[in-house]
């Protein structure tokens, strides 16, 4: 089930209240730390905006023939 804007708002409200438990995506979730809550909020916001969370960068080596 995808995240909704309401999920982000509930989590944002829980962070503002200083609680470590919130309802996200229809499930009651207990977080270990504020950092974990913020990371989850970023993931939800990225998902809502269509950005890939935890994305990585691919790079290819450039070589020469040594001439």
ZIBELFEN-V786672 format. One record per helix or strand of 2 or more residues. SS is the DSSP state (H for helix, E for strand). FROM is the first residue (numbers start at 0). TO is the last residue. Records with the same first field share a line. If there is no record, write none. Layout:
BEGIN
SS: FROM-TO + FROM-TO
END
This chain:
BEGIN
H: 4-16 + 33-48
E: 20-23 + 26-29
END
